[in-house]
Amino acid sequence: MIRATAVRALVVAAAFAAALTPVTCLGENSNQLPARATKELPPEMLSLLRQKKMPKHSPILVRIFKEEAELEVWKQDTTGHFELLKTFPICRWSGDLGPKLHEGDRQAPEGFYTITPELMNPNSNFYLAINTGFPNSFDKANNRDGSALMIHGDCSSSGCYAMTDEQMDEIYSLARDSLLGRPSFQVQAYPFRLTPANLARHRTNPNLAFWKMLKIGNDHFEATHLEPKVNVCNRVYVFDAQPPPNSSNPLVFNPTGKCPAFVVNPKIARRALEKQRTDEVEYAQLLEDNVPTAPIYSGLDGGMNKVFLARFPGRVMLAKVQPYASYLPQLPPIPWVDNDGSLTRKLYGTLF
């Protein structure tokens, strides 16, 4: 009996240890944690955290912008709000502007992703890696597929956001430390900074409706500096939803089913809608001025921040795959301003 009890205790301990060990990427072997995965943050970063009043283990939030080739790490300060900690130039991303649709299209994902400890890969073949978790529930509901889409080192990308190894030392350590005692952090991946000027330049792109939907979550974050709560229903993203007044039923979201009745947290909605309406006015003026449009397809395979062009010549080439735009239905552009002046109301009815 004593021997059996001891065996059960060892099994439970082993299972608990395994649950705390990050899994590796597909096809990679797991060994003891390499030294690069356990590095302490450099003194300069620790000093910056103190200067910005950001506890070392407070939550982070990552924002990625393809066209600008920048990755931002935001971190929660002692007020409970997220503030920008550091902007990292992206060394390499592949594909074109627009979401990932299918395995092999070389597209880097766009959308809202939840990073759990299991998606941290200390044994990556690309130095260190953080799996984005693509496809998420939105991607699956819209029949998008692909695997092993990462933020990693080595400055080489096939559907990933590739950084330098030196950058990944900091990004991985910040992510690892933020996960101590909490289940996840959020990654927001965008085609570009979702400003009225950028949306006006890309107004003929078939992805415009998708990008406008992402902008709602972007505006919730920029207006409040709080991490937006993300759900999916009726194959669309829903942000900061809560039960209607006097409702005692919890909200249940089915990614492919009808959206439940909900309202957006009023404190967040007021600030976000104010920003959205200001942006809509600016966008409408840009359309009236007939600002030039950007080409739908760049003809290049991804991009690289200009600071790396001399260091890594020849990494950004002509596209290796069929033009990305050919995957998309040719839909007419969707007007930015609805009849009542509100894109949000168009998407979600009167729930706002």
N, C-alpha and C positions, 0 to 999 in steps of 0.2 A: 504494500500500500504506500509506504514511504517513497519507494523507488518510483512508483507510478506518479505520485504527486510531484516529485522532483522533475520528472520528464515533462509533465504538463506545464510546469512553471518555466522550464527552458523553452518549450515550444511557444508559449505566450510571449516571453521576452524576445525571442527571435522574430516573431510576427510584428511586435511593436517596433522593433528596430528597423525592420524592413519597411514599415509604413512611413517611417521618418526619412528614409533614404530616397533622394530624387532618382527617378528612373532615367535611363539613357534614351537617346534618339533611336529610331528604328535602325536595326542592323549594327548597333554599336555595343561593345562589351562593357560591363560594369565592374570596376575594381574599387579599391580603396580610393577615397577622395584625393585627387592630385593637389599639390601645393597651391597651384594657381586658383583653385576653387575655395581655398580657405584663407586667402590673403586678407590682411587687414586693409581698410581704406588708407590711402596715403595721407600724410600729415596735412597737406594742403586742403584735401577734401574735408577732413575732420575739423580743420580750422574754419572752413566755409560753413559747415553745419552749425558750429557754435555762433558764428557771426549772424546767421539767418535764423537763429533760435529754433533749429530743427533737431529734435532728439535723434540720436543715431538709429534707433529702431522704430521710428515713426513710419507710417505708411508712405509709399511712393505711388506715383501715377506717371505712366510713360505716354508721350504723344509723338507720333511719327508723321512727317510730311514728305511725300515722295518728291514733288517738283523742286522744293527747296533743298532736298537731301539733308534734312536735319532730324535729329532725335532729341526730344526734350525729356529730362527727368524732373518731375515736380515732386515736392516732398511736403508732408504735413508739418506745420510749425506748431508752436505752443498754443496758438489761438484755435487750432483745429482746422484751419484752412490750408489748402495746398498753394504753395508758391514755387516759382521756378527756381530750381537748384542749379542746373547746368544744361547747356545745349551742346550736343555732340554732333559734329558733321558726319553724315553717313558716307562710308567709303564706297559702298556699291549696293544698288538695288536693281532688280531685273524686271523685264516686261515693259509695260507702258502704264500710263495713268488709267485707273479703273480697277475694280475688284478682281480677285482670283475667281475663275469660273470652273476650270477643269484641271485635273492632273496633267502636268506637262506643258501648260500654257505659259510657263515662266513668269506668271503674274505674282507679285507680292500682295498679300491680302490687305483689304481695307475694311474697317469696321471696328467693333468694340469687342475686346477679348479679355478673358479672365485668366490670369496666370496663377496657378497653384504650385506648391512645392514639387509635385510630381513632374511638372513641365520644365524644371530647372535641370539642365544637363551638364554636370561637371566633367564628363568624360567625352565630350564631343570631339569629332575629327576636325572640327573647325575651332579649336582652342577651347572656348566656353560657349554654351548656347542656352537660349531661353526659347522654348517652343511657344508659339503664339496660341496654340490650341485650335488652329483652323482645321476643320470647319467647326464653327460654333453653331448654336441652334438656329440662328438666322440663315447661315450658309446652307445648312442641311435642309431647312424648310424651302429654300430656293434652289435645291438640287445642285449645289455647288460642291465640288469634291477636290481633294488634294491632301497631301500629307507632308509632315516634317517641315513646316514653314516656320523658320526660326529668325531670331535676332542672334547673330553669332559673330565670331571673329574671322580672321583670315582674308577679309576684303574680297571675297568671292561669292557670287550669288546666283542661285537658280530658283527664284521665287522667294528669296529671303531678304532680310535687311542685314547687310554685312558691314561690320565695323572693323576697326583695327584691333589687334590683340590687346594693345595698351588700353584702348577705350573699353573693351569688354572686361578688363580687370576691374574698372570702376563700376560699370553698369551692373555686372554680375554681383559684385559685393554689395552694392546698394539694394539690389533686389533681394539677395539672400538675407541681409540684415532686416529688411522691412517685413519679411515673412516670419520672423521670429515671433510666435505668439498670435499670429493671425492667418486666416486661411488663403488669402489671395491678394493680388493687386491688379489694377486695370491697365490695359494697353489700348490706346485710341490711335488707329492708323488711318490717315487721310491722304487723298491724292495731292493736296496742296493746302495752304492755309485758306480756310473757307471764308475769305473776305468777299465783299460785293464785287470788288475789282476782278478777283480771280474767277469768280463764278460767271461774271459777265464775259470774260475772255473765253470761257469754256461753255458758253450757253448753247452751242450747237452739238455738244457731245451727248451721245446716247445715254451716258451715265448720269446726266444732270439730275434726274429725279432721285436717284440713289444718293447722290452727294448732298442734295437738299435735306434728305432724311437724316444723314449723318450730321448735318449742320445743326439740327435741333439739339442733339446731345452735346455737340461742341459748344453751342450757345449756353446750355445749362451750366456747363463747366466754367466757361469764361465769365459768365455773369455772376457766379457765386463762389468760384474756387472751391467747390465741393465736388466729390466724385459722384457723377450721375449714376443712379440706380438704373440698370438696363434690363428690360424684358423684351420678349418677342411674341407677337401674336399676329394672326392674319398675314404672316410672312413679312412683317415690318417691325422695325425697332420701336420700342416705347420707352420713354425716359421718365423716371421719378414719379411713377404711378402710385396712387394710394386709393383705398376704397372711397366711394362717394360719402358725403355726410350722412349720418344716421344709418349707415350700413354696418352690420355686424359680421358679414361674411368675408373671409379672407379672399384676396384676389388669386385667381388661378389662370395662368397664361399657357395657352397651347400654341406653339409656334406656327402651326398650320391651321388652327381653328379661329373662330370668331373672337375678337377682343372682348373681354368682359367690360362691364361698365366701370369706369374709373375716372378719377380726376387727378390732375398733376398737383403735387405739393404746391399750395398757393404761394408760399414765400419764394420758391424757386421759379414758378411760372411767371410771376409778375416781373421779375428782373430779366428773365430770358426773353419774354415777349417784348419788353421794352427794347432790348438789343435787336431782336429780329425785325421789329417795325422800323427802327432806324436804318438797319441794313437794307430793308426792302426799298425804302425811299432812295437810298444811294444807288441801289441796283437799277431801279427804274430810270433814274437820271442817266446812268451809263448806257442803258439801252436806247434812250432817246438821243444820246450823243453818238450812237452807233459805233461804239468802240470796236476796234478790230478783234476778230475771233482767232483763237489758237487752232491749229490743225487738230483733228480728232486723233490722228495717228502720227506719232513723232518720227517713225522710221528707225528709231534707235532701240537697242535692247537695254532699257533701264537708264540709270543715271548715276552720277557720282558728284559729291560736293566738290566745288572748284578747288578747295584747298588740297585735294589729293591728286589733281590732274597731272602735275609734274612728277609726283612720287610713283604713281601707278599708270604710266602712259599705255594707251591701247586697251584699257579694261572695258570701256564703253564702246560697243561696236554696233554696226547695223543689225537690225533684228534678226534673230536666228529662227524665228517661227513665223507662221502666217500672221499678217497684220491683225492685231488684237481686235480692232474694230469689226472685223469680219465675223467675230463670234456673236456680235450684238444685233438685236433687231433694230432696224432703222426707224426709230420713232420720232415724231416731230418734237421739237423742244417744248418743255412744259413751262408756262408762264410763271415767273417768280411771284408776282402779286396776284392773288385771287380776287374775285369780285368784291369780297369784303375786306381785302387788304391783308389777309392772314394765311400764310402757307400752313401753319400749324392747324388752324381750324379746318382747312381743307382735308388734311390727313386724318384728323381725329374727331371730326364733327364738332359738337358743342361740349365735348368732355372737358375742354380747357376752361 
